[in-house]
Amino acid sequence: MKWSVLVPEKLADGEYMISIDGHRGFAFHEDVPVVIESERFSGLIQLDKPVYVPGDTVNFRVIVVDSDLKPPKRKYITVTIITPSDALLRQWDAAPLNIGVFEGSFQISALSIFGTYKIVVESNGDRLVSKTFEVKEYVLPGFDVDVFPTRVPLEKHQAVDLTVVAKNVFGKPIEFHDGSPATNVKCIVQVEGTEENEFERVSDNNGEILLQLTPSESEDVITLTVLVDGQEILEEEISKAEFKTKSFLKISLKSRAQVNMPIRLNINCDKSVTFFMYYVMAKGNIIDQGYVSVTRRTSANIYVQYSASMVPKATVFVVTVAGDRMVYDTMDILFEEQVNNIHVDIQQKQVQPGGHVNLNVRGRQGSYVALAAYDKRLREYGSIHDLTWKDVEMLYEHFYSIEEDEYAEFDIFEGFGLFARLPTNIKINSVVRRADRYDSFANPIQYRNDFAESFLWKNLSLQHSDQITLVERIPDTMTTWYLTGFAVHPEYGFGIVKQPVEFTTKKSFYIVDHLPYSIKRGEVVELSFTIFSNHKDSAVQVRLFNIHQQLEFIEQPFNDSAKIKYVVTQQKFGAPVTFKVKAKKLGPIVVRVEASYLLENDTIVKVIRVIPESLMKRGSESLMFHSQSYVNQIFEFDLHIDHHADVGSTKIQFIIKPNLLEAIEDNLQNITSTMGFEVSNTLIDFASNVAVLDFVTVAAKKYPEYQKLGRQSGLTSGYRNLLRYRKFDGSFNAYGSGDSSIFVTAFVVDVLLVASRYLGEVEERPIQSFDWLASKQHSSGRFEEIGPIVVQELQADPINCIALTSYVLIAFLNFEPIRNNYSEVIQKGIDYILNHRNDNGDTFHLAIVTYALTLHDPKSDAAVNSLLKLMEKGHMSEEHMYWPSESHTIATTAYALLSMRYNENFFVNQILTMRWLVKQRYTYDSFPRALDTYVGLKALTGLAEMIASYHNDYDIVFTILHNKSFRIRSFLINSYKNSYTGKFEDIPSDTRRVKINFAGKGVGLFTINYMYSVDLRNHIPQFMLTLEKFKTKSNYELKLKICANFIPSLLQERINVSLIEVTLPSGYVVDNHPISNATGVSSIEKIDIQYGATTVFVYYANMGPDPNCFTVTAFRELKASYRCPAYVIVKDFFHPEINAIKVYDVDQDDD
């Protein structure tokens, strides 16, 4: 039986239920859910390219259709362009549809960010369709490589057979390689979905790598990646094959699916049955059904009548009962023809570049027709920008697919919007659905300067006929073109060119360029070209022109107007030729190349973007090992390489130094020869000789040969001479007579306690001196100088005597017996320092306060915080570290080193500080210099003593973790084998993290040095630079106000000669007087116009912190075919690393 249910006219959209009940004693009840929708629309989007560069124009079309693929009437849509950062770029509100089509375009700014953009189409708040496209740097490839499995890879094969096909832009095989196997190639194989993740293999004599892969039980897909020299050459997925059981019932198509023709089907069952029932479903409706009675037969023929609703796809469902099982089969019938057919024919399959092509377009009269053609090489970046028959099928599925619930896999009927109720003794056979099988049926001398990647973005209407002929000019590109199109008819709906038309542009003698998307100014690059000729052994002259002197030829001494080379070509092979050049101008530069042989020639004119140069940066990361006992330690740290580093510019080196006294050894002779060991006649002489002797003695523990550099001769007489400066109360003065000095007394007692290690004559005299110092302490705890001033910064302390108090306390704290006997004096002094210190004061004062607090209690908050504050003021490079001070840089740095000895976190900083101290010139011609010398050598002595106490016996494993692939690489260092400095430079440039395993005891320094370049646009500006564009009356005029001033630093307040470079947007030039309205303190010394009036150089003298402004006026000479960003750079003429840069573009409305 067949029933129809009338849906009420004003029934609201939603989900409803139809109830079916039996009558007259027939017990049956079924509730069937249905969805009511008044109308449904969806859409498609077509772009002219899949990928764009900044400055390109994006052309797009939106097609809106209903469930019958017909255009809606009087409908408006909203089109929105979304940036990669989810910002709104452009929007069309209430955009009207022309027979279901809206066409739009917009230009991507030359300053746009790279990434994925999105086009979103909505109607009445409902999203209809969206599509993405990419903006990035790219160049089209000169050839195409396709990799595909030779056979379907199954799990049982345990290997993948691949076929590699390489073709040129015309679809012809590449003839540069003879096809011989690539033997003995080392490959890295990465596998996901197996027990082994990565391994290394070498290709055999057949160029093959045989793999035995054991899939993980839980994985259905194995992903295989092959890399050679770090470059990925293959990625393949191997899916587990499904082994399907034999169906009980099978449908076969016995006639072609044609419009207006019936379709004959044959049904076969492996058992005899009595009937077949069939349903023909299309677009959500049952358009035909039937019951075929058979007498114990296994097959039958069914004839299905054609209906327009069956296009483009219909599904036939056949069911019967065999024994106690219900069996079924399904088949999708795909129509090759469309209700609204559109055909495009081309007369010539090969045309001259820049020539014309004749196109014949055929379709239904009254159709809106849209055409598009693009370079086939763009398909390397994807083909989703275009419309294909697959899009139509997906649109069909969007309208008519049945949403299955969680039980759908157990009920085959529900997937088709059907339901079946059977007697309890009849079972449904659980065969695989035929709709999912793989065999669903389907019928089987002029410049070439126009290198557009797409063209023929054209709309036309077949108003008066069902065909039209077009004559279109082809761009100058040598390539294969893809031509597609679609048609929309108000009555017959949407149709598409199912098979795109291909044709090529080619000459018998031509140039193919391999120019990059962009190059950096100042870097040597090779501009590569290939010359093709049908002549055998032809010597072709190739000339590269230097337009407006924008290039510098590397291979010749003078910047001539052109560079000429000769190459020999063969009939089947191209001849490569390269020119080494440097770009001098920023922005777009013209590359013009001419090739000629006898009467044949070809010339191409292209544009390359020149981006700003890069600046080199350097850095280092160091780690110190030090342990007196055997330990196993693991350290990890990151390399702080700027994420803006230019790709491929990073170079990394690591150094291991088991001998940390190597730096001292290099400068020891200089230090000792400077100090000398003469008989001491003054207090300063004695103090200096004691410091040198102590230093040499400690260093000799590690290097015995150093002992000869130090002598104790003269030390005794020097001590006796020292006593002439001592008074009866134990105090000392600076000159042997006059008032006692707190500073001198503290200085001498510290020297005497060091000298006591080498002289037995130093008895109890220092004790009396300490008693005297203690008696001079103020009740507040401070020490205030009472004698003559010999060290101004220490004794005449304007900040509450903090420096002198700290210095005296250091003398008390340096020796344990003294420290214990004067604990009250020390505590009062420490309290005074804590209450009166100024961490933001002079660095020298901060350093001496920090050392005093550290000696008192290195773990106290006061000591730790003071040290951290001091570390902030240090100047550190990859080679050394120091603390600048107006008068006592050596002493300030020495006190910092002495303080760091008590904090293991600053071990590396100690080594860097040591390197700086040993390179200084030590003199003793005055008390200030003697203070520097004594404290400096004392700090070195302390560090050398600590280092000398270590005995090296360790192994180090350096594990390098790659930032991207996380592959591991290790180096083993043994301290006995590597007593010298070891350098390792074979480190991958993408290394960003290092793990170090230390096993053993001893001391050593591990340092990673790295250097990389950073684009000027990502550099920290050292000038203030602002740009302001003025509105002008004409779209052909540009007025740009530029202001610049130097940002002063501690080392420099003004720039002697500053250069401001102004590059203009594409198509703009200046006249002979481009600068006006100049203001500012500094004066313009010179104005220079170069590179065909596209760049202006403005020179300033003595630029400082005050703004200097001027206005540049330029005029648009021609409309640029694409846009490049323009730049303004200000820099120190003699030190270009001091700079700032701004990027700008003209408004889109200006063009």
Residue, then its C-alpha position, 0 to 999 in steps of 0.5 A: m500500500k502507498w499513502s501520502v500525508l499532506v503537510p499543513e501550509k503554515l506548519a512551523d519548522g521543527e521535528y514531528m511524529i507520524s503514527i501508523d496504526g493497524h485497522r480491522g484486527f491488524a495489530f500494528h503500531e509505529d511512530v516515525p519521526v520527521v523533520i519539517e523545513s520550509e526551505r533549505f539553502s546552502g552555498l559554494i565559494q570559488l576563488d581565483k587562487p588557493v594562495y596569495v602574497p601580500g598585495d594580491t587581489v582576491n577574486f571570489r564568487v559565492i553561489v547560493v542554491d536550494s535543495d534542488l540546486k536552484p538559485p533562490k529568488r530575491k535573497y541577500i547574503t552577508v559576506t565576511i573576510i576574517t584574518p588569521s587573528d580572527a579580526l574583521l578584514r572586510q564585510w559586505d552587508a545585504a549583498p544581492l545575488n544575481i541568479g544565485v551568484f555574488e561576485g566580489s574582490f578585495q586587495i590584501s594589504a602589502l603589510s598583511i600578516f601571513g596565515t589562513y584567512k576565511i570567507v564566511v557567508e551568512s543569510n539571516g544569521d545562519r551560516l551557509v558556507s565558508k572557505t579558507f585561503e592562505v597568504k604567505e611567501y611562495v613561488l611556483p615550482g618549475f616541475d611537478v613531483d607526484v608520489f603514489p603507491t604502486r599497489v594498494p598497501l595491505e597489512k600483510h605486505q609489510a612494505v610500501d611500493l611507491t612510484v615517483v613521477a616528475k613532470n615539467v610545467f607542460g606535463k612532460p617527463i623530466e629528462f634531466h635524470d636517467g631514472s636509475p635507482a638512488t643507491n646507498v642513500k642514507c634515510i631517516v624513517q619515522v613511523e607512527g602506529t608501530e612499536e618502533n618510532e624512528f630508525e635509519r636505513v640505506s637504500d639498496n642497489n635497486g633504490e629501495i628500502l624494505l621495511q618490516l613494520t609491526p603495527s600496534e594492535s590499537e592502531d588502524v593507520i601507520t604514518l610513514t615519513v622519510l627524510v634525507d639530510g633533514q628534508e622530508i621527501l615522503e609521507e605516506e599513510i598505510s591503512k589496515a585493509e578491510f576484508k569484507t564477507k561475500s554478500f548474499l545479494k548483489i545489484s548490477l547495472k546493465s545500462r548507462a545512467q543517462v538523462n531521459m533514459p530508463i535504467r536496467l538493473n540485474i539482481n542476483c541472490d545466491k539462494s532461490v527466493t520468491f520476491f524482490m522489493y526495491y526502492v529508488m531514493a533521491k533528494g530525500n524522497i522515494i521516487d519509485q518502488g516496486y515488488v517483483s515476484v519470482t518463482r524459486r529463482t535467483s535473479a531478476n531484471i528491474y527497470v527504473q524509469y528516469s526522473a529529473s530528481m535522480v540527477p546527480k545521484a540516486t540510490v537503489f535499495v533491493v531487499t528479499v528474504a532468503g530462508d530465515r534471513m532478510v538480505y539486501d543490497t544498495m547501489d548509488i547511481l551517478f549521472e555523468e550528465q547534469v540537468n544544466n549542462i555547461h561545456v567549454d571547448i578550446q580550439q588550440k591546445q598549445v598557444q604562444p605566451g601572450g597570444h590569444v585563445n578561442l573558447n566556445v562556451r555551450g549551455r542552456q539559454g538563459s544561464y549565468v556562466a562564470l569562467a576561471a583559468y589558473d596556472k596548474r602549478l597552483r594546485e601544488y598549494g591545494s585545489i579547494h579554491d576551485l569548484t569541482w564535481k566533488d563539491v556538487e556531490m558534497l552539497y547534495e549530501h549536505f541537503y539529503s544525508i540522513e543523520e544516523d543515531e547511535y543504533a544506525e549501524f544495527d539498522i540499515f534502513e534508518g540510514f535511508g530514512l526507512f524502517a522495516r518490521l519483520p516477523t520474529n523468525i526473520k533475521i536481518n543479514s549483517v553484511v557490509r553496506r554496498a553504499d560504502r563499497y569501493d566500486s560504486f558505479a560512475n560512467p567512465i622581441q616582445y617583453r614577457n612581463d605579464f606573469a599572472e597566475s590566474f586570468l579569465w575571471k569572467n562572467l557572461s550570460l547566454q541570453h539569446s543563444d545556448q553558446i558563445t565564442l570568446v577570444e582571450r589574451i593569454p599571460d606570458t607565463m610558460t605553463t599549463w593552464y586549468l580552465t574551469g566554469f559553472a552555470v546557474h539557470p533559474e529553472y534548471g539550477f546549477g551545473i559545472v564543467k565536470q572536466p577542466v580544460e587544459f592547454t599550454t603556453k610554449k615557445s621553441f626558444y624561451i627563458v624559464d626563471h627560478l627567481p625567489y619570492s624575495i631577497k635581502r638587501g646586501e646579501v649575495v644571491e644567485l638569480s637562476f634561469t634556464i634557457f630552452s632551445n630547439h637548436k642543437d649545440s647552440a651558444v646562447q647569449v644571456r644578458l641580465f640588465n641592471i635597471h636604474q643601478q638597483l643591482e651590484f654584480i658580484e662577478q665583475p668589478f664595475n657596476d655596469s648596465a648589464k652582465i653577459k654570459y653564454v650557455v650551450t643548449q641541447q634540443k631536449f635539455g634546458a641550459p641553466v645560467t646564474f648571476k651573482v648579485k646584491a640588491k642595493k634598493l629596498g622594495p620592488i626591483v626590476v629583473r630583465v633578462e634577454a636570451s638570443y641566438l641568431l634570429e631568435n630571442d626571448t626577454i622576460v621582465k619580472v619584479i623581485r621584492v627586496i626586504p631589509e637586511s638582517l643584523m647579526k646577534r650573538g649570545s651564550e649559555s654557560l653551565m659550571f660543574h663543580s663537586q668534590s665528591y662523586v655525583n650523578q647530575i642532570f641539567e637542562f636549559d634553553l638557548h635564548i635564541d630570538h624566535h624572529a631569527d632568520v631561517g638558516s642563519t643560526k650557528i651553534q658551538f659548544i665548548i668544554k673547559p676542564n681547566l678553568l685556570e687557563a684564563i689566569e695562566d694566559n695573563l699570569q706573567n703579565i700580572t706578576s711582572t707588573m707588580g715585581f718583587e723589589v724590596s718594599n719601601t712603602l706600605i703600598d709596595f708591601a701590600s701589593n707584594v703580599a697579594v701577588l705572593d698569595f695569588v701565585t702560591v694558590a695558583a701553583k697548587k694546580y700548576p707547580e711551575y707558577q711557584k717560580l713567579g713568586r718569591q718571599s725575598g724582601l718580604t721580611s724587610g718590607y714588613r719591618n719597613l711597614l712598622r714605621y707607619r704604625k703608632f703606639d696604640g696599634s693604628f696606622n697612618a698613610y705617610g709614617s707621620g700625622d694623624s691615624s687613619i681608620f681606612v689605612t689601619a683596616f687596610v694594613v691589618d687585612v694585609l698583615l693577616v694574609a702575610s702571616r701565612y708566609l712570615g712568622e714575625v707577625e705576632e699579636r700586633p694586628i690584635q692591638s690594631f683591631d682594638w684601636l678600630a673597635s674603640k673608634q666605632h660610633s655609638s650608632g655602629r658606623f666608622e667615620e674617618i678621623g685621618p687624612i683622606v687618601v681614597q676619596e670615594l671610601q673615606a669621604d663617604p657622603i652617604n652616612c659613612i656606609a662604605l667605610t663602615s663596610y670596609v672596616l667590618i670586612a677586616f673584622l669578618n675576614f678572619e675567624p679568631i678576630r670575628n669571634n672576639y669582636s662580635e658586638v662591634i660587628q653586629k653594631g656595624i651590620d645593624y647600621i648598614l642595614n638601617h642606612r644603606n642605599d641600594n640605588g646609590d653608587t655601584f662601588h658602595l653597593a659592592i662593598v656593602t654586599y661583601a660585608l653583609t655576605l661575610h657576616d651571613p651569606k644566607s641572610d635575606a639582606a645579603v641575598n637581596s643585596l647581591l641580587k641588586l648588585m648582579e642587576k648592575g653588572h655588565m655581562s657578555e659572552e666573554h666576561m662580566y664586570w661592574p663599571s664605576e666612576s673611579h673603582t671599577i676593578a675594586t667594585t668588580a672584585y667585591a662582586l666576585l668575592s660576594m658571589r663565592y658564597n652563592e653557587n647560583f653565580f658560579v658561571n658569573q664568577i668565571l666570567t668576572m675572573r676573565w675580566l679581572v685578569k685582563q686588567r692593568y694593575t698598578y700601585d702608584s697611589f692608595p686608590r690604585a693600591l686598593d684596586t690591585y689588592v682587592g682585585l688580586k684577593a678576589l682572584t686568589g679566592l676563586a683560584e683557591m676554590i678551583a685548585s681544590y678540585h680534582n677532575d674525574y668525570d664524564i659528561v654527556f651532552t644531549i641535544l634536543h631538537n626544537k622541531s623533531f626532538r631527535i637526540r644527539s649526544f657527545l661524551i667528554n672525559s676529563y682525563k682525555n680532554s684536559y684541553t679546551g674542546k670545541f664542537e660545532d656540528i650542532p643542528s641549527d634548530t637546537r633550542r634545548v640541551k640536557i647535560n649528564f654529569a657523572g664524577k667529580g671535579v670542575g669544568l665549564f660548559t659554554i654554548n655560543y650561538m649567533y644568528s641574524v635578525d631581520l631589521r624589521n624585528h630589531i629593537p629600535q634605537f631611534m624614535l621614528t614616526l610616519e604620518k600620511f597626509k590626505t591629498k586632493s589627488n589619488y596620484e599624490l602621496k605626502l608623507k611626514i617623517c620625524a626622527n630622533f635618537i634615543p640617548s643611551l649611557l654611552q652615547e647622546r648624539i649621532n654624528v651623521s644620521l641617514i634617513e632612507v625613504t623608499l616609495p610604494s610600487g609605482y611612485v616616484v619623486d621629482n627633483h625637489p621631494i623634501s619640504n617643511a623641514t623642522g628640528v634642531s639638527s640640520i639636513e646636510k644632504i639629499d640624494i635621489q636614487y634608483g630611478a627616483t624611487t628612493v630618497f636619502v636624507y642626511y642629518a648632522n649631530m642628531g640628538p633627542d629632539p625630533n627632526c621632521f620633513t615631508v616627502t612628496a611623491f607621485r604615482e607614475l603608473k598603477a602597480s600590478y601588485r603591491c609591495p610594502a615601502y620602508v623608512i629607515v633611520k640609522d647611524f651612518f657609521h654604525p648601521e646596527i644603531n637604527a629604526i625602521k617603519v613599514y607603510d603602504v598606501d591606502q587601498d582607496d588610493d589605487 
